[in-house]
Amino acid sequence: MTWEKIIGQKRVKKILQKAIIQNRIPHAYCFWGIEGIGKEALALEFAKTVNCKNPKITETEIEACGNCTSCHQADLFQHPNIHMIFSLPSGQNSSGKGESALDKLSADQIDLIREQLKLKSDDPYHKITLPNANQIRILSVREIKKDLSYSSSHHGRRVIIISRADEMTTESANAFLKSLEEPNENTTIIMTTSKHEAILPTILSRCQQIRVEPLSDEDISNALIERYGISPEQSKLIAAFAEGSFSRAVGFLDEDMKELREQVVEILRIALRKKLFRLDLMSKIEELSKIKDKRKSESFLVLLLLWLRDVYAVMNNNGESVLNIDQKDTLNRFAQNFATSRIEDAVFAVESAVTQIKRNVQPSLVFLNLFIKLREHFF
């Protein structure tokens, strides 16, 4: 991986490269922002760069060569200077001071950890997920402290990456605080989190905090095309769902967006018939209400929202910003048929329905109320 392989985040990449070039690297960072935007990708590339034996340097940029032994070790998660800490299953009787965090895990659990690390090395946007692992325990922090107590004999800088640092227990957070209060020379600790507010203020105050911003739809769309070979039309549609998160966008790749969109347009047509719509509409609402996957219900509503926004774009700016570009003729006809409708109010109604689904309001009530409101706004 190189800095260029990290999606977007130009501002953060400049901050990190400037710190390396000027040799003004802090002893601790906290990268915070929503899930799936590249916080750990940034941390891993930083660690690789500061340990590269032959970095490429200009006045404003520094990049790992990608060819030296150090770079190969970093790519494979085998570098002696780079350590990644994350939540592990508790195992049995794993609270003894002399134990490693891995000592009491089963062979199957350790194999699964290795598998997850392999996936992470292949794709820095992969989220490490282990069954029954939702806490960074005191043993993991003790291992950090023990490792930092030894002087390194290896070229470069030691980098400890704490993934989802908000998952530290109170005990481990307090123990970790002591490591920050007594920083080690030539060592940087990088915490990543999507729950900035859940980390102790005393810990945050000892770190350089860097907000990693949500990705633009354009960055996500381009990355989906480049990495997964999907069409520009599909990538734009998925990017609109992603809410700035590349990982969230990838999660939608397995869903047939076009089929779901057809369902959206069909039910909208039924709901907006002037007569003989009730039975068909209630049947469709009943089908939607049977969906047990909340994310799919949310996806349906977001597709409806995007469709209505495209109708509004066609009405007001000739459709220059339309996302459903392959449906432009249909959008034009729809816009002509409902030229006097209150589209802005309809958009607001769908946005409210999305919020209700997220808050676990009963889907049948959400959909019924929504389509009643849509008829009011269109007629």
C-alpha positions in Angstrom: 0.0 0.0 0.0 1.1 3.6 -0.6 -0.4 7.0 0.5 -2.1 7.1 -3.0 -3.9 3.8 -2.2 -5.6 5.5 0.8 -9.0 6.8 -0.4 -9.2 10.6 -0.1 -7.9 12.1 3.2 -5.5 14.5 1.5 -5.4 16.8 4.6 -4.5 14.1 7.0 -1.9 12.6 4.7 -0.2 16.0 4.4 -0.2 16.4 8.2 1.5 13.0 8.8 4.0 13.4 6.0 5.0 16.9 7.2 5.6 15.5 10.7 7.8 12.7 9.4 9.8 15.0 7.0 10.4 17.6 9.8 11.1 14.9 12.4 8.4 16.4 14.6 6.5 13.2 15.3 4.4 13.3 18.5 4.5 10.4 20.9 0.8 9.7 20.5 -2.0 10.3 18.0 -5.7 9.8 18.1 -7.3 9.4 14.7 -11.1 9.7 15.1 -14.0 9.7 12.7 -16.8 7.4 11.5 -16.3 3.8 10.7 -14.7 2.8 7.4 -13.0 6.0 6.3 -9.4 4.8 6.5 -8.2 5.6 10.0 -6.3 2.4 10.3 -5.1 2.6 6.7 -3.5 5.9 7.6 -1.9 4.5 10.7 -0.5 1.5 8.9 1.0 3.6 6.1 2.5 6.0 8.6 4.1 3.0 10.4 5.4 1.6 7.2 6.8 5.0 6.1 8.7 5.8 9.3 10.3 2.3 9.2 11.2 2.3 5.5 15.0 2.0 4.8 14.8 3.9 1.5 11.9 6.3 1.6 11.2 8.6 -1.4 11.4 12.2 -0.2 10.6 15.6 -1.7 10.1 18.9 0.1 6.5 18.2 0.9 6.1 14.4 0.6 7.6 11.2 1.9 6.6 7.8 0.8 7.8 4.2 1.7 9.8 2.6 -1.2 7.7 -0.6 -1.0 10.7 -2.7 -1.9 12.9 -3.0 1.1 12.8 -5.7 3.7 11.1 -3.4 6.2 8.3 -2.5 3.7 7.6 -6.2 2.9 7.5 -7.0 6.6 5.1 -4.1 7.2 2.8 -5.2 4.4 2.6 -8.7 5.9 2.1 -7.5 9.5 5.4 -9.1 10.5 7.5 -6.0 11.2 9.1 -6.1 14.7 8.5 -2.4 15.2 4.8 -2.4 14.3 2.2 -3.8 16.6 -1.6 -3.7 16.3 -3.7 -4.1 19.4 -7.5 -4.9 19.1 -10.2 -6.5 21.1 -9.7 -10.2 21.8 -12.0 -13.0 23.3 -11.5 -13.3 27.0 -10.4 -16.9 27.0 -10.3 -18.8 30.3 -8.5 -17.6 33.5 -6.7 -14.9 31.4 -6.2 -12.3 34.1 -2.9 -13.4 35.5 -0.1 -10.8 35.3 2.4 -13.1 33.7 0.3 -14.2 30.8 0.1 -13.0 27.3 -3.3 -12.0 26.0 -3.1 -14.9 23.6 -2.1 -17.6 26.1 -5.5 -18.7 27.1 -7.1 -18.6 23.7 -7.9 -21.8 21.8 -6.1 -22.9 18.7 -9.2 -22.2 16.7 -9.4 -18.6 18.1 -5.7 -18.0 17.3 -6.3 -19.4 13.7 -9.2 -17.0 13.3 -7.0 -14.0 14.5 -4.4 -15.0 12.0 -7.0 -15.1 9.3 -8.3 -11.7 10.2 -4.8 -10.2 10.2 -4.3 -11.7 6.7 -7.5 -10.0 5.5 -6.3 -6.8 7.1 -2.9 -7.0 5.4 -4.6 -7.6 2.0 -7.1 -4.8 2.6 -6.4 -2.1 5.2 -10.2 -1.1 5.1 -11.1 -4.6 6.5 -12.6 -4.4 10.0 -11.1 -7.1 12.2 -14.0 -9.0 13.7 -13.8 -11.8 16.2 -16.6 -13.6 18.1 -17.1 -12.4 21.6 -14.4 -9.8 21.3 -15.6 -6.4 22.3 -13.0 -5.3 24.9 -9.3 -4.4 24.9 -8.3 -6.0 28.2 -5.6 -5.2 30.7 -3.3 -8.0 29.4 -3.1 -6.4 26.0 -2.1 -3.0 27.6 0.5 -4.7 29.8 2.0 -6.3 26.7 2.3 -2.8 25.2 4.0 -1.5 28.3 6.3 -4.5 28.5 7.3 -4.1 24.8 8.0 -0.4 25.2 10.2 -1.1 28.2 12.7 -2.8 26.0 15.0 -0.7 23.7 14.5 -1.6 20.1 17.5 -2.9 18.1 15.7 -2.5 14.8 16.0 0.4 12.3 13.1 2.9 12.3 10.4 3.9 14.8 8.2 1.7 17.0 4.5 2.2 16.2 1.7 0.8 18.4 -1.7 1.0 16.7 -4.7 0.5 19.0 -7.7 -0.3 16.9 -11.1 1.0 18.2 -9.4 2.4 21.3 -12.8 3.1 22.8 -13.1 -0.6 23.5 -10.5 -0.4 26.3 -11.9 -1.4 29.7 -11.7 1.2 32.5 -8.8 -0.9 34.0 -6.9 -1.1 30.7 -7.5 2.6 29.9 -6.1 3.7 33.3 -3.1 1.4 32.8 -2.6 2.8 29.3 -2.7 6.4 30.6 0.6 5.7 32.5 2.3 4.8 29.2 1.2 8.1 27.8 2.4 10.0 30.9 5.9 8.6 30.4 6.5 8.5 26.7 9.2 6.3 25.2 11.8 7.7 22.9 11.4 6.9 19.2 8.0 5.5 19.7 4.5 6.6 18.6 1.2 5.2 19.8 -1.8 5.7 17.4 -5.3 5.2 18.7 -8.2 4.9 16.2 -11.8 5.3 17.2 -15.3 6.1 15.9 -16.4 6.9 19.4 -14.2 9.8 20.3 -16.3 10.8 23.3 -15.9 7.3 24.9 -12.2 7.8 25.5 -11.0 9.3 28.8 -10.3 13.0 28.5 -7.0 12.5 30.3 -5.9 10.1 27.5 -7.1 12.4 24.7 -5.3 15.4 26.3 -2.0 13.6 25.8 -2.5 12.8 22.1 -2.4 14.9 19.0 -6.0 14.5 17.9 -6.7 14.3 14.2 -10.3 14.2 12.9 -10.5 11.9 9.8 -13.4 13.2 7.8 -16.1 11.2 6.0 -15.2 10.5 2.4 -16.8 12.3 -0.5 -19.3 10.4 -2.7 -16.9 11.0 -5.6 -14.0 9.4 -3.8 -16.1 6.4 -2.8 -17.5 6.0 -6.3 -14.1 6.1 -7.9 -12.6 3.6 -5.4 -15.5 1.2 -6.0 -14.9 1.4 -9.8 -11.2 0.9 -9.5 -11.2 -1.8 -6.8 -14.3 -3.8 -7.6 -14.8 -3.1 -11.3 -18.5 -2.0 -11.0 -20.2 0.4 -13.4 -20.1 4.2 -12.8 -23.9 4.2 -12.5 -23.9 1.5 -9.8 -21.0 3.1 -8.0 -22.7 6.5 -7.7 -25.8 4.8 -6.4 -23.9 2.9 -3.7 -21.8 5.9 -2.8 -24.9 7.9 -2.1 -25.9 5.2 0.5 -22.5 5.0 2.1 -22.7 8.2 4.2 -19.0 8.9 3.8 -17.8 5.3 4.7 -16.0 3.1 2.2 -16.6 0.0 4.3 -20.3 0.7 4.4 -20.2 1.1 0.6 -18.5 -2.2 0.2 -21.2 -3.8 2.3 -23.8 -2.8 -0.3 -22.0 -4.5 -3.2 -23.8 -7.8 -2.6 -27.2 -6.1 -2.8 -29.0 -5.8 -6.1 -29.6 -2.1 -6.1 -31.3 -2.0 -9.5 -33.8 -4.7 -8.5 -34.6 -2.9 -5.2 -34.9 0.4 -7.1 -37.4 -1.2 -9.5 -39.5 -2.1 -6.4 -39.2 1.5 -5.2 -40.5 2.9 -8.5 -43.3 0.4 -8.7 -44.7 1.0 -5.3 -44.4 4.8 -5.8 -46.4 4.4 -9.0 -49.1 2.4 -7.2 -49.2 4.9 -4.3 -49.7 7.8 -6.7 -52.5 6.3 -8.7 -55.6 8.6 -8.6 -57.9 5.6 -7.9 -57.9 1.9 -7.4 -54.6 2.0 -5.5 -55.6 1.0 -1.9 -55.5 -2.8 -2.2 -52.3 -3.0 -4.2 -50.6 -0.4 -2.0 -51.6 -2.3 1.2 -50.3 -5.5 -0.3 -46.9 -3.9 -1.1 -46.7 -2.3 2.4 -47.4 -5.7 3.9 -44.5 -7.2 1.8 -42.2 -4.4 3.0 -43.2 -4.9 6.6 -42.2 -8.5 6.5 -38.5 -7.6 5.8 -36.7 -8.5 9.0 -33.4 -6.8 8.0 -33.6 -3.2 9.2 -30.8 -2.3 6.8 -32.8 -3.4 3.8 -35.8 -1.4 4.9 -33.5 1.6 5.3 -32.0 0.9 1.8 -35.5 0.9 0.3 -36.3 4.3 1.8 -32.9 5.8 0.8 -33.4 4.7 -2.8 -36.9 6.3 -2.7 -35.2 9.4 -1.2 -32.6 9.5 -4.0 -35.3 9.0 -6.6 -37.3 12.0 -5.3 -34.2 14.1 -5.1 -33.5 13.3 -8.8 -37.0 14.3 -9.7 -36.4 17.6 -7.9 -33.1 18.0 -9.8 -34.9 17.4 -13.2 -37.5 20.0 -12.3 -35.1 22.6 -11.2 -31.7 22.2 -12.9 -32.4 20.0 -15.9 -31.1 17.0 -14.0 -27.5 17.9 -14.1 -26.9 16.2 -10.7 -29.1 13.1 -11.2 -27.7 9.9 -9.6 -30.1 7.5 -11.4 -28.6 8.6 -14.7 -29.8 5.4 -16.5 -33.4 6.3 -15.6 -33.3 9.9 -16.8 -36.2 9.4 -19.3 -38.4 7.9 -16.6 -37.5 10.7 -14.3 -38.4 13.3 -16.9 -41.8 11.7 -17.5 -42.4 11.5 -13.7 -41.4 15.1 -13.3 -43.8 16.2 -16.1 -46.7 14.2 -14.6 -46.2 15.8 -11.1 -44.9 19.2 -12.1 -47.1 21.0 -9.5 -46.2 18.6 -6.6 -44.5 19.6 -3.4 -41.4 17.5 -4.0 -39.4 19.2 -1.1 -42.1 18.1 1.4 -42.0 14.6 0.0 -38.3 14.4 0.4 -38.6 15.6 4.0 -41.3 12.9 4.6 -38.9 10.1 3.4 -36.0 11.5 5.5 -38.3 11.3 8.5 -39.2 7.7 7.7 -35.5 6.8 7.5 -35.0 8.2 10.9 -37.9 6.3 12.3 -36.6 3.0 10.9 -33.3 3.7 12.5 -35.1 4.2 15.8 -36.8 0.8 15.4 -40.3 2.2 14.9 -42.6 -0.6 13.6 -42.0 -0.8 9.8 -45.7 -1.2 8.8 -46.6 2.1 10.6 -43.6 3.8 9.0 -44.5 2.8 5.5 -48.2 3.4 5.8 -47.8 6.9 7.2 -45.1 7.7 4.6 -47.3 6.8 1.6 -50.3 8.6 3.0 -48.1 11.7 3.3 -46.7 11.3 -0.1 -50.2 11.3 -1.6 -50.9 14.5 0.2 -47.7 16.1 -1.2 -48.3 14.9 -4.7 -52.0 15.8 -5.1 
